[in-house]
């Protein structure tokens, strides 16, 4: 394109040149979109109702091509701005940060993703992506991970429904109408965590921090509800205390109901189907989760002291499980446990040891003022003190040293090969970018695993 009007055609040399009289800016029709779609220039009911709109969302790359022009045309022809807020999101690129294009063959087709993983996995993946304005490197691993999360939701719902007899129904459950003593310790903890999750989801949605909102309910549902509460409450459901069982059933149903509603904006299909299956009986229940009441702050009581104690119990169980895994101790083996804790925590835990005993597979739990561990005792700092696990009889240290040395030697060989590749200029220049990237990820993983095993071996030798 010439910067100045040409005197003649550069191809044939003719001086008979005429400017095309019917050319419009590429964005001409698009900049009229906020009101032209509503019947403008006629004064339609739709135009009166929907202009201006509340929110406009778009990629940051067309701020000046489209967004600014819509605002200018809005003031020009309607006398006011076309929208109150604009939400800018990042650009979606392939897993190597390259722009997607058909010529490169690196395009991810959303229809193919939906066919393979489902529409909700696709939708939740985009919701969980990084903060607005940042580019996102997209790959199948994202969709696969959140597809697994949907499976987790299904399994948790199935567990909940299995606790109810045929035709057993509950009306609406409002935990604030119950006395504190009515709830089991685990019930108090999960209700407190649900209240926190509800506040985080609502606040982040209001602030358009979609990834933080999705992340809050993801963390609550998978890690707190599924990984911990369901495990903590199983002894109650398999026990004989019918009153405790009934209350915990109601809590389970309350948490599942609220969780599905908090997930619904991100996963409309699976949450609708599962919510319809919940055993509610009260009159006036909405026909769809879409129009049901969204959870609000204050829906659940908060038992701050008990919730904090449960967090400390969870930490102790996690540390014990880590020690078991690092030393290859059989899951069925019951380990002795010694706890040197501050007085307040000791008193709080003394009545709640059944959680630690059952979920960490320990026995002979003893509170001690001080303890001098021998070389066959594993120890770890926890909030409020130290825990000790005598490992004599549970692990053969000589065999464990040999096993670790063998595993380290194998990993070292793999690491050296990987390291040699990445230090080879020919490999870096000739290999496909995705191959190089995969090799770098492998190098990092091998390095971290080697460091961990070497540290563990040194610890055992000491």
C-alpha positions as CSV (number, residue, x, y, z in Angstrom):
1,X,0.0,0.0,0.0
2,X,1.4,3.4,-1.0
3,X,1.8,6.0,1.7
4,X,1.1,8.7,-1.0
5,X,-1.4,8.7,-3.9
6,X,0.3,6.9,-6.8
7,X,0.7,8.7,-10.1
8,X,0.4,5.5,-12.1
9,X,-0.2,1.8,-11.8
10,X,2.9,0.0,-10.7
11,X,2.0,-3.0,-12.8
12,X,0.7,-1.8,-16.2
13,X,1.8,1.9,-16.0
14,X,-1.7,3.4,-16.6
15,X,-2.4,6.8,-15.2
16,X,-6.1,6.3,-15.2
17,X,-6.5,5.6,-11.5
18,X,-9.7,5.9,-9.4
19,X,-10.1,5.5,-5.7
20,X,-12.7,2.9,-4.6
21,X,-15.7,4.9,-3.4
22,X,-17.2,2.2,-1.3
23,X,-14.6,1.4,1.4
24,X,-15.4,1.2,5.2
25,X,-13.1,0.6,8.1
26,X,-12.9,-3.1,9.0
27,X,-14.5,-2.4,12.4
28,X,-17.2,-0.1,11.1
29,X,-20.1,-2.5,11.7
30,X,-18.6,-3.9,14.8
31,X,-18.3,-0.6,16.5
32,X,-22.1,-0.1,16.2
33,X,-22.7,-3.6,17.7
34,X,-24.0,-2.5,21.2
35,X,-27.0,-0.7,19.8
36,X,-27.4,-1.9,16.2
37,X,-28.2,-5.4,17.4
38,X,-31.1,-4.0,19.4
39,X,-32.9,-2.4,16.5
40,X,-31.3,1.0,16.2
41,X,-32.0,3.5,14.7
42,X,-35.5,2.5,15.6
43,X,-36.5,3.2,19.2
44,X,-37.3,-0.5,20.0
45,X,-38.3,-1.9,23.5
46,X,-35.1,-4.0,23.4
47,X,-32.9,-0.9,22.9
48,X,-34.6,0.9,25.8
49,X,-34.2,-2.2,28.1
50,X,-30.7,-3.4,27.2
51,X,-28.7,-0.2,26.4
52,X,-26.4,0.4,28.1
53,X,-25.4,-3.1,29.1
54,X,-23.4,-3.9,32.3
55,X,-20.3,-5.7,31.2
56,X,-18.2,-6.2,28.1
57,X,-15.5,-8.9,27.9
58,X,-12.9,-9.3,25.3
59,X,-9.2,-9.9,24.7
60,X,-6.8,-7.1,25.4
61,X,-5.4,-7.1,21.9
62,X,-8.4,-5.2,20.4
63,X,-8.9,-2.5,23.0
64,X,-8.2,0.3,20.5
65,X,-9.6,-1.6,17.4
66,X,-13.0,-2.3,18.9
67,X,-13.6,-1.3,22.5
68,X,-12.6,2.3,22.1
69,X,-14.7,2.6,18.9
70,X,-17.8,1.2,20.5
71,X,-17.5,3.7,23.3
72,X,-17.1,6.6,20.8
73,X,-20.0,5.5,18.7
74,X,-22.1,5.0,21.8
75,X,-21.6,8.6,22.9
76,X,-22.1,9.8,19.2
77,X,-25.4,8.0,18.4
78,X,-26.9,7.2,21.8
79,X,-25.5,9.9,24.0
80,X,-24.1,7.6,26.7
81,X,-21.5,4.9,27.1
82,X,-22.4,1.4,25.8
83,X,-21.3,-0.6,28.9
84,X,-20.4,0.1,32.5
85,X,-17.4,-2.3,32.8
86,X,-14.9,-4.0,30.5
87,X,-13.2,-7.2,31.4
88,X,-10.1,-8.0,29.5
89,X,-8.8,-11.6,29.4
90,X,-5.5,-13.0,28.1
91,X,-4.9,-14.6,24.7
92,X,-5.0,-18.4,24.4
93,X,-1.8,-19.8,22.9
94,X,-0.5,-23.4,22.4
95,X,1.5,-25.1,25.2
96,X,4.8,-23.5,23.8
97,X,3.4,-20.0,23.9
98,X,2.9,-19.7,20.1
99,X,-0.1,-18.2,18.6
100,X,-2.6,-20.8,17.3
101,X,-3.0,-21.0,13.5
102,X,-4.2,-23.5,11.0
103,X,-1.0,-23.3,9.0
104,X,1.1,-24.3,12.1
105,X,-1.4,-27.1,12.9
106,X,-1.4,-26.1,16.6
107,X,-5.0,-25.2,16.9
108,X,-7.1,-26.8,19.6
109,X,-10.6,-27.4,18.4
110,X,-13.2,-26.8,21.2
111,X,-15.6,-29.2,19.6
112,X,-13.0,-32.0,19.7
113,X,-12.2,-31.1,23.3
114,X,-15.9,-31.2,24.2
115,X,-16.3,-34.6,22.5
116,X,-13.3,-36.0,24.4
117,X,-13.6,-34.4,27.8
118,X,-17.1,-32.8,28.0
119,X,-18.3,-29.2,27.8
120,X,-17.9,-28.7,31.5
121,X,-14.2,-29.7,31.6
122,X,-13.6,-27.2,28.7
123,X,-15.5,-24.4,30.5
124,X,-13.9,-25.0,33.9
125,X,-10.4,-25.1,32.3
126,X,-10.9,-21.6,30.9
127,X,-12.3,-20.4,34.2
128,X,-9.2,-21.7,36.0
129,X,-6.7,-20.0,33.7
130,X,-4.4,-17.3,35.0
131,X,-5.2,-13.8,35.8
132,X,-6.9,-11.5,33.3
133,X,-4.6,-9.9,30.8
134,X,-2.0,-12.7,30.8
135,X,-1.5,-15.1,27.9
136,X,-2.3,-18.8,28.5
137,X,-0.4,-21.8,27.2
138,X,-3.1,-24.4,26.6
139,X,-2.7,-28.1,26.2
140,X,-4.7,-31.3,26.6
141,X,-3.3,-31.8,30.1
142,X,-5.4,-28.9,31.3
143,X,-8.6,-30.5,30.1
144,X,-7.7,-34.0,31.3
145,X,-7.0,-32.7,34.8
146,X,-10.4,-31.0,35.2
147,X,-12.1,-34.0,33.6
148,X,-10.7,-35.9,36.5
149,X,-12.2,-33.3,38.8
150,X,-15.6,-33.9,37.3
151,X,-15.2,-37.6,38.1
152,X,-14.4,-36.6,41.6
153,X,-17.6,-34.7,41.9
154,X,-19.6,-37.7,40.6
155,X,-17.9,-40.1,43.0
156,X,-18.5,-37.7,46.0
157,X,-22.2,-37.4,45.1
158,X,-22.5,-41.1,44.7
159,X,-21.0,-41.6,48.2
160,X,-23.5,-39.1,49.6
161,X,-26.5,-40.8,48.0
162,X,-25.3,-44.2,49.3
163,X,-25.8,-43.0,52.8
164,X,-29.5,-42.5,52.3
165,X,-32.0,-45.4,52.4
166,X,-34.4,-45.8,49.6
167,X,-37.1,-43.1,49.6
168,X,-35.3,-41.4,52.5
169,X,-35.6,-37.6,52.1
170,X,-34.6,-34.5,54.0
171,X,-36.2,-31.1,53.9
172,X,-34.0,-28.0,53.7
173,X,-31.2,-28.0,56.3
174,X,-30.1,-24.8,58.0
175,X,-27.2,-25.5,60.3
176,X,-27.6,-22.2,62.1
177,X,-30.7,-23.6,63.7
178,X,-28.8,-26.4,65.4
179,X,-27.0,-26.3,68.7
180,X,-23.2,-26.6,68.7
181,X,-23.3,-29.9,70.6
182,X,-25.4,-31.4,67.8
183,X,-22.5,-31.5,65.4
184,X,-19.6,-33.9,65.4
185,X,-16.1,-32.4,65.4
186,X,-15.6,-33.1,61.7
187,X,-19.0,-31.5,60.9
188,X,-18.0,-28.3,62.6
189,X,-14.8,-28.2,60.6
190,X,-16.4,-28.7,57.2
191,X,-19.2,-26.2,57.9
192,X,-16.5,-23.6,58.8
193,X,-14.6,-24.4,55.7
194,X,-17.7,-24.1,53.5
195,X,-18.4,-20.7,54.9
196,X,-14.9,-19.6,54.0
197,X,-15.2,-21.1,50.5
198,X,-18.6,-19.3,49.9
199,X,-17.1,-16.0,50.9
200,X,-14.1,-16.4,48.6
201,X,-16.2,-17.5,45.6
202,X,-18.7,-14.7,46.0
203,X,-16.0,-12.0,46.5
204,X,-13.9,-13.1,43.6
205,X,-16.9,-13.3,41.3
206,X,-17.9,-9.8,42.3
207,X,-14.3,-8.7,41.5
208,X,-14.2,-10.6,38.2
209,X,-11.4,-12.8,39.4
210,X,-12.8,-15.8,37.8
211,X,-9.8,-18.0,38.2
212,X,-9.6,-17.3,42.0
213,X,-13.4,-18.0,42.3
214,X,-13.1,-21.3,40.4
215,X,-9.9,-22.1,42.4
216,X,-11.6,-21.6,45.7
217,X,-14.4,-24.0,45.1
218,X,-12.0,-26.5,43.4
219,X,-9.7,-26.5,46.5
220,X,-12.6,-26.8,48.9
221,X,-14.4,-29.6,47.1
222,X,-11.5,-31.8,46.2
223,X,-9.1,-31.3,49.1
224,X,-11.3,-30.4,52.1
225,X,-14.6,-32.1,51.3
226,X,-13.5,-35.2,49.4
227,X,-9.9,-35.8,50.7
228,X,-10.7,-35.1,54.3
229,X,-14.4,-34.7,55.4
230,X,-15.7,-37.8,53.6
231,X,-12.9,-39.8,55.2
232,X,-13.4,-38.3,58.6
233,X,-17.1,-38.9,58.6
234,X,-17.1,-42.5,57.3
235,X,-16.7,-44.0,60.9
236,X,-19.9,-42.2,61.8
237,X,-21.9,-43.6,58.9
238,X,-20.6,-47.1,59.5
239,X,-21.2,-46.8,63.3
240,X,-24.3,-47.3,65.5
241,X,-25.0,-43.8,66.8
242,X,-28.2,-43.0,64.8
243,X,-28.5,-39.4,66.1
244,X,-24.9,-38.6,65.0
245,X,-25.5,-40.3,61.7
246,X,-28.6,-38.3,61.0
247,X,-26.9,-35.0,61.8
248,X,-23.8,-35.9,59.7
249,X,-26.1,-36.9,56.8
250,X,-27.7,-33.5,56.9
251,X,-24.3,-31.8,57.0
252,X,-23.1,-33.9,54.1
253,X,-26.2,-33.0,52.1
254,X,-25.9,-29.3,53.0
255,X,-22.3,-29.2,51.9
256,X,-22.9,-31.1,48.7
257,X,-25.9,-28.9,47.8
258,X,-23.9,-25.6,48.4
259,X,-20.9,-27.0,46.6
260,X,-22.8,-27.8,43.4
261,X,-24.4,-24.4,43.5
262,X,-20.9,-22.7,43.8
263,X,-19.6,-24.9,41.0
264,X,-22.7,-24.2,38.8
265,X,-21.5,-21.0,37.0
266,X,-18.4,-22.9,35.9
267,X,-19.9,-26.4,35.3
268,X,-23.6,-25.9,34.4
269,X,-24.3,-29.4,33.0
270,X,-22.9,-31.8,35.5
271,X,-24.0,-29.7,38.5
272,X,-27.6,-29.6,37.2
273,X,-27.8,-33.3,36.7
274,X,-26.3,-34.2,40.1
275,X,-28.3,-31.5,42.0
276,X,-31.5,-33.0,40.7
277,X,-30.6,-36.3,42.3
278,X,-30.1,-34.9,45.8
279,X,-32.7,-36.4,48.3
280,X,-34.5,-33.2,49.2
281,X,-38.2,-33.3,50.0
282,X,-39.3,-29.7,51.0
283,X,-42.0,-28.0,49.0
284,X,-41.2,-25.1,46.8
285,X,-37.8,-26.4,45.7
286,X,-36.8,-24.7,42.4
287,X,-37.1,-26.7,39.2
288,X,-33.5,-26.0,38.3
289,X,-30.2,-25.3,40.1
290,X,-29.9,-22.4,37.7
291,X,-32.6,-20.5,39.5
292,X,-32.0,-21.7,43.0
293,X,-30.7,-19.5,45.7
294,X,-26.9,-19.0,45.4
295,X,-25.0,-19.6,48.7
296,X,-24.3,-16.5,50.7
297,X,-21.9,-15.5,53.5
298,X,-23.6,-16.4,56.8
299,X,-25.3,-19.5,55.6
300,X,-23.1,-21.7,57.9
301,X,-21.9,-21.2,61.5
302,X,-18.2,-20.9,62.0
303,X,-16.6,-22.9,64.8
304,X,-13.2,-21.2,64.8
305,X,-11.5,-23.0,67.7
306,X,-12.6,-26.5,66.6
307,X,-11.7,-25.8,63.0
308,X,-8.2,-24.8,64.0
309,X,-7.8,-28.0,66.0
310,X,-8.9,-30.0,63.0
311,X,-6.3,-28.3,60.9
312,X,-3.7,-29.3,63.4
313,X,-5.0,-32.9,63.3
314,X,-4.9,-32.9,59.5
315,X,-1.3,-31.7,59.6
316,X,-0.3,-34.5,62.0
317,X,-2.0,-37.1,59.8
318,X,-0.3,-35.8,56.7
319,X,3.1,-35.8,58.3
320,X,2.7,-39.4,59.5
321,X,1.5,-40.5,56.0
322,X,4.6,-38.8,54.5
323,X,6.9,-40.7,56.9
324,X,5.2,-44.0,56.1
325,X,5.6,-43.3,52.3
326,X,9.2,-42.3,52.5
327,X,10.1,-45.4,54.5
328,X,8.0,-47.8,52.4
329,X,6.1,-48.9,55.5
330,X,3.1,-51.2,54.7
331,X,-0.3,-49.4,54.9
332,X,-1.5,-52.1,57.3
333,X,1.3,-51.5,59.8
334,X,0.1,-49.6,63.0
335,X,2.9,-47.3,64.1
336,X,3.6,-46.1,67.6
337,X,3.3,-42.3,68.0
338,X,4.7,-39.9,70.6
339,X,3.5,-36.3,70.7
340,X,5.3,-33.5,72.5
341,X,2.9,-30.6,72.2
342,X,2.1,-27.4,74.0
343,X,-0.5,-27.8,76.7
344,X,-3.4,-26.1,74.9
345,X,-3.0,-28.3,71.8
346,X,-2.4,-31.4,73.9
347,X,-5.7,-30.8,75.7
348,X,-7.6,-30.2,72.5
349,X,-6.3,-33.3,70.8
350,X,-6.7,-35.7,73.8
351,X,-10.4,-36.2,73.0
352,X,-10.0,-36.3,69.3
353,X,-7.3,-39.0,68.9
354,X,-9.6,-41.3,67.1
355,X,-9.2,-39.3,63.9
356,X,-5.4,-39.7,64.0
357,X,-5.6,-43.4,65.0
358,X,-7.9,-44.3,62.1
359,X,-6.6,-42.2,59.3
360,X,-2.9,-42.4,60.1
361,X,-2.9,-46.1,61.2
362,X,-1.2,-45.5,64.5
363,X,-1.4,-47.1,67.9
364,X,0.0,-46.5,71.4
365,X,-0.4,-42.8,71.2
366,X,1.5,-41.1,74.0
367,X,1.8,-37.5,75.0
368,X,5.3,-36.7,76.3
369,X,6.8,-33.7,77.9
370,X,10.2,-34.3,76.3
371,X,11.6,-37.1,74.2
372,X,15.1,-38.0,73.1
373,X,14.9,-39.9,69.8
374,X,17.3,-42.7,68.9
375,X,18.7,-43.2,65.4
376,X,15.7,-45.3,64.4
377,X,13.1,-42.7,65.3
378,X,11.6,-40.4,62.7
379,X,10.6,-36.9,63.9
380,X,8.9,-33.9,62.5
381,X,7.9,-30.4,63.6
382,X,4.2,-29.6,63.6
383,X,2.2,-26.6,64.8
384,X,2.5,-26.6,68.6
385,X,5.2,-29.2,69.0
386,X,7.0,-32.3,67.6
387,X,5.9,-35.8,66.7
388,X,8.1,-38.9,67.0
389,X,7.6,-42.3,65.4
390,X,9.9,-45.1,66.5
391,X,10.6,-47.2,63.4
392,X,12.5,-50.1,64.9
393,X,10.9,-53.3,63.7
394,X,9.1,-51.5,60.9
395,X,12.0,-50.9,58.6
396,X,15.3,-52.6,57.8
397,X,17.7,-49.7,57.4
398,X,20.3,-51.7,55.7
399,X,17.9,-52.9,53.0
400,X,16.4,-49.4,52.7
401,X,19.9,-47.9,52.1
402,X,20.5,-50.5,49.4
403,X,17.1,-49.8,47.8
404,X,17.7,-46.0,47.8
405,X,21.2,-46.4,46.3
406,X,19.9,-48.6,43.5
407,X,17.0,-46.1,42.7
408,X,19.4,-43.1,42.8
409,X,21.8,-44.9,40.4
410,X,19.0,-45.5,37.9
411,X,17.7,-41.9,38.2
412,X,21.3,-40.5,37.9
413,X,21.8,-42.5,34.6
414,X,18.5,-41.0,33.2
415,X,19.4,-37.5,34.4
416,X,22.9,-37.7,32.8
417,X,21.4,-38.7,29.4
418,X,18.8,-35.9,29.6
419,X,21.5,-33.4,30.7
420,X,23.7,-34.4,27.8
421,X,20.9,-33.8,25.3
422,X,20.1,-30.4,26.6
423,X,23.8,-29.4,26.4
424,X,24.1,-30.6,22.8
425,X,23.7,-27.6,20.4
426,X,22.7,-29.9,17.5
427,X,19.8,-31.3,19.5
428,X,18.6,-27.8,20.5
429,X,18.8,-26.5,17.0
430,X,17.3,-29.4,15.1
431,X,14.7,-30.9,17.5
432,X,11.0,-29.7,17.4
433,X,10.2,-27.1,20.1
434,X,7.8,-29.4,21.8
435,X,10.5,-32.1,22.1
436,X,12.9,-29.7,23.6
437,X,10.3,-28.4,26.0
438,X,9.4,-32.0,27.1
439,X,13.1,-32.8,27.7
440,X,13.5,-29.7,29.8
441,X,10.5,-30.7,31.9
442,X,12.0,-34.2,32.3
443,X,15.3,-32.7,33.3
444,X,13.7,-30.6,36.1
445,X,11.6,-33.6,37.4
446,X,14.7,-35.9,37.5
447,X,16.7,-33.2,39.3
448,X,14.1,-32.7,41.9
449,X,13.6,-36.5,42.5
450,X,17.4,-37.1,42.7
451,X,17.7,-34.3,45.3
452,X,14.9,-35.7,47.4
453,X,16.2,-39.3,47.3
454,X,19.8,-38.2,48.1
455,X,18.6,-36.1,51.1
456,X,16.5,-39.1,52.3
457,X,19.5,-41.4,52.0
458,X,21.7,-39.1,53.9
459,X,19.1,-38.8,56.6
460,X,18.9,-42.6,57.0
461,X,22.7,-43.0,57.1
462,X,22.9,-40.5,59.9
